[in-house]
């Protein structure tokens, strides 16, 4: 009798386990098994990201794009799989990027070029976090059987939506209201990650992350793989936040180091007619937040990366060994002039950031201007992408 009960309960446990695995596979809220391209979601633990690389090793492309949240905001509605495979990280130092790049290149021998969309935040993360030994089958078991994944999948079904990010500082909240052709977005309390550290941490973290960049560049040179480093079009307001937190001097240290090691860096983050736009103005059609340009700028980046003869040369500066000091001085002058011109606007924003419970900050997205710009760029991209779709990566 006891033996029959043991057999019965063992059978129930077995069926439950199978049900959980099938349930997690079908719902797949993190798109582990049903992702369409390489552009990663933002909720994947970095030590499990190699699972995706193995899962989608047959998705061939000769170009890889790597970054953090910046390329996600730029290319969120762009058919990027025509142009590149994308790997995005979250809340991690650049040693993780090196490890994921190394893993990716083992499986993608067709890779000819790697594009990096730089993140200033990444340089201020502590590299003391260990990268755990990666095991594909262990990761597979985790995605199929873990209670954490099961709860996320249940949450998706209950909310009939993708997983909601519980960190309110991380994303933009949904649209609150519509005003004619303007949509009003609410920006949560924006505090850069590095604001939680003291100034002693700044130096050590930046130096350690630059060493990881040295390894990244060395790896690509050894494999004869071309690469390009892009500083994304941060709004000038974001640079004032960095300055306010005592980190701005590290921006130039980072640029000089990368130019020294990589020869050329293309910088879209200097003050110009677009990066200096007031993101709280109804004329804003470029930014979701000070550090996240939208796909209007994403299309501009695609044109620059793949059809450079049509790129707007006023949107970027080329930094190289011959001009780095001159260009940085020019950028410094433009930034100081911006601070003088926009002082009331900047002071008001920084005042909100200093509050313990700041009021939600309003950002307007002029959808008509944004969509018209995207459509025009899409027409140009569509006209010139026929050869991209015919590329052979064997």
N, C-alpha and C positions, 0 to 999 in steps of 0.2 A: 504493500500500500504506500509506504513511504517512498519507495523507489519510483512508483508511478507519479507521485506528486512532484518529485524532483525532475522527472522527465517532462512533466506537463509545464512546470514553471520555467524550465530551461528552454522549452519550445516557445513559450510566450516571450521570454527575453530575446530569443533569436529573432522572432517575427518583429518585435518592437525595434530591434537594432536595424533590421533590414528596412523597416518602414521609415525610420529616421534618416537612413542613408538615401533612400529614394526621395523622401521629402526634401532634404537639403539639396539634392542634385537638381530636382525639378524647379524649386522656388529660386534658389541660387541668387539671393539678393545682392551678393558681392560680385556677381557675374564671373565666377571662377570657371565655370564650365561652358558658358554660353556667350562669352564676350565676342564682339564682332571684329575688333581690331586691337592693337597693342596699347592704345591710350588708356592707362590704368585709372581706376577709381581712386578716390582719396582715402578710403577707409581700410586699406590693406596694410597689415603690419609689415614693416620693411623686411623682416627676416623671412616672410612668406612670399615676397615678390618673385623670387626665383621660380616658384611653382608656376606662375604665369608664363615665365620665359620658356619653361619646358613644355607647358601645356600647348603653347602656340608656336612651337619651333618651326612648324611648317608654313607659317605666314611669312613669306619671303619679301624682303625689300632691301635695296642696296643702301638705304639711308635710315639712320636711327636718330630720333630726337629725344633728348633727356632733359629733365628739369623737375620743378616742384609744382606748385599750384598755378604759376604764371602761364605755362603753355595750355593748361586745362581751360583757363578762362579765355585765352586767345582763340583756341581752336575747338571750343565746345560744340559748335554747330558746323564745323568745316569737315569736308570729306577728306580727312587727313591721310587715310590709308592709301590713297593714290600716291601721296608724296613720301610718306615715311611710316615706319613703326615708331611708336612712342612709349617711353617708360617714364612715369612720374613717381616721385618719392613724396613722403610726407613726414614732417617733423623729425628730420634726421640730419646728421652731419654728412660731409662729402665722402667720408670713408665708405658709407653705404653705396653711394653712387659708383665708386670705383669697383666694389665687389659685384654689383649688379651688371655693370658694363662688362667686366671680365667674364661673367657667367653667360651673358648674352652673346658675346663674340665667339665663345666656344661652339655655340649652336648655329650661328649665322655667319658662315664663311663668306657669304655674298656681300657682306657689309663693305661699302667703299667710303662712306662718309658718316660722321657723327656730328649732330648739331646740338649744342648745349644752350639752353635758355637759362641764364644765370639767375640765382636767387641770392640777394644780399642776406636774407635771414639764415640761409644754410651755413654761412660762414660763422655765425654766432652760436651754433649748436655745439655742445660738448661732445667730443669724440671718445670719451671714456666708456660709452656704452658699447658693450661687446657685441659683435656680430656672431650670433649662434651658428653652429655647424648646420648646414642645410641638408635636409634629407627629403627627397621628392615624395617617397611613400609615407613618411611621417606627416608631411604637409597634406597629402591626399586624405589620410585618415582624419586629420584635424577638420578639413573642410566638409567631410561627410558625416562625422560622428560627434563633433564637439557640441556641448550644450550652448556655448557662446554663439556658434553659427546657427544652431537651431533657433535660439531666441531671436536672433536678427531676422531670420526667415519668417518666424511667426509674427514679428513686429511688422514686417513688410506686408503680410497678408492683412493684418488687422487695420493697418493704416492705408492699405491699397496704394502704397507709394514706395519709393525708394527709401532706404534708411535715412532717418533724419539725423543730421550731425548734432550731437548734444553739446558741442562746444560752441556757444553763441558768439564767441569772438572770432570764429573762423570763417563764417560764410555770411552772405547777404540774406536777409529775411525775404519772404515772398513780397510781391507787389502789394502795396497797401491801398492805393487809389489811382485813378486815372484822371489826368487833366488834359483834355483835348488830345494832342498828339504826344503828350509827355507822360511818362510813367514814373511815379514816385516810388523809389526804393528806400528802404530803411537800413542804414549802415550801423551795425552794432559797435560796441565799444572797441575801437581799433587800437590795440597796444601791441607793438612788435614783440615777438618772443624774447628778444634780447633785453627788453626793458626789465626783466625779472632778475638779471644778473648784475653783479657789481663790476666796476671798471677793470678790475684785475682779471676777471673772466674774459672780458672782451679780447684782450691781447692774446692770451693763451689759446682761446678757441679759434680766433682768426688765423694765427700762425699754424696751428695743427691742421686746419682745413686747407690752407694753402699747400701744405705738404701732401695732402691727398690729391690736390689738383696737379701737383708735380708728377705724382704717380700715374694719374689719368693720362696726362699728355705723353709721358714716357711710354705707356702701354700702346697708345695709338701710333706713335712714331715707330715703335718696334714692329708693329703689324702693317706698317705702310698704309694706314687708314687716314684719309683726310678728315679734318675737323674744323668746326667753326664755333666761335664763342660769341653769343649775343647777350648783351645786357638789355633786358626788356624795357619797354617804354613806361617806366614808373611815372606816375603823376608827380609833379614837383612838390606837391603837398607831402608826399611820402618821404621825400628827401629832407623836408623840414622836421618830420618826426624823428628821423634818424639823427639829425643834427641836435634836436632837443634832448635826445637820450645820450648824447655824448659819443656817438658812434661815427659821425660823418668823416673824421680823419681816416678811418679804416677803409672807406670807399676808395680813396685814391691809392692806398697801399695795395688793395686788391687789384685795381686796374693796372698799376705798374708791374706787379708780380706776374699777372697773366700775360701782359704784353711781352715781358722779358722771356717767359717760357714758351708762349704760343705765337709770338711775333705779331699777330694782328687780333684785335678785339673790335667788334662793331657795337657801338654804344648808342642806344635809342633813348636813354634816360636823362640826357641833358635837357636843360630848359629851352623849349621852343614853343611855337604857336599852339601846339596840341598838348604837350605835357604840362603847360602852364595854365590850361583851361580850368576854370572853377567848376569842380565836380558837383557843387550844389546849385549850379546854374541850369536853367532849362535848356541851354544851348549844348549841354554835355551829351555827346553821343559816342564817347570813346571809352568811358571807364565805369566799371562796376564798383570800384573802390580805389583809393589812392595807389594801391599796389597791384591792382588787377584790371588791366585793359580788357576790353571785350573783343568779339570776333571781327568788328570793324577794323581794329588794329591787327587782329590775327591775319586777315587777308592781306594787309599791307606787308606783314612779315613774310607771308608765303610768296608774295611777288618779289620781295627783296631776296629771299633765299633761292628761288628757283627761276625767276625771270628778271634778273637784276637790271637789265637794260630799261625796264619800265618802272623801276623803283623811284620813289620820291627821295632825292638826295638831301632834302632839307630835314628829313626825319631821323637821320643817323650821322654819327661821326665815326670815321675810321681812326682807331688808335693803333699806332705802331711805334717801333723803337726810335724812329726819326722825329716823330711829332708829339710824343706822349706829353712832354712837359708843356709845350705850347698849347695843346688841346685841353689839358687839365686846367691851365690858367684861364683859357677862354670859358670853359665850363664854370669855373669858380666865379668869374665876373658875371656871367649870366644868372647864376644862382643867387648871388648877392643882390643883384638888381631886382630879381623876382621877390626876394624877401622884403625889400624896401617898398616895392609897388603894392604888394599884397599883405602888408603887415596886419591890418584889421582882420582880414579873412583868416590869416594864419593864427593870429592870437586867439581868435574865437574858437578855432578848431582845437588848438592845444589846450585851451581852457576846458573844453568838453572832455578831453582825454584825461585831464588831471582830476576829474571828479571820481568819487568812489562809485557812484551810481549815475553815470552820465546819461543824458537824454539821447535817445536814438537820433543819429545824425542823418539828415535827409539828403538823398542823392537823386537827382533827376536824370532820367535817360530819355533823350529826344529820339523816340523810336523811328519817326519818319526819316530824319537825317541819317540815323544809324543804318536803317534798312536800305535806303537809297544808295548809300555808300557801299554797303555790302553787295547789293545787286550789281552796281557798276564794276566792282572788283571781281565779282563772280563771273561776269561776262568775259572779262579779260582772262581770268584763270581758265575758264571753260574753253576758250578759243585756243589756248596754248597747252592744254593738258592731254591732248590726244596721244602724243608720243609717250607720256608717262604711263598711260594705261597699257601700252604695248611693250613695256620694258620686260626683259627676260632676266630673271635673277638666278638662273641655274649656273 
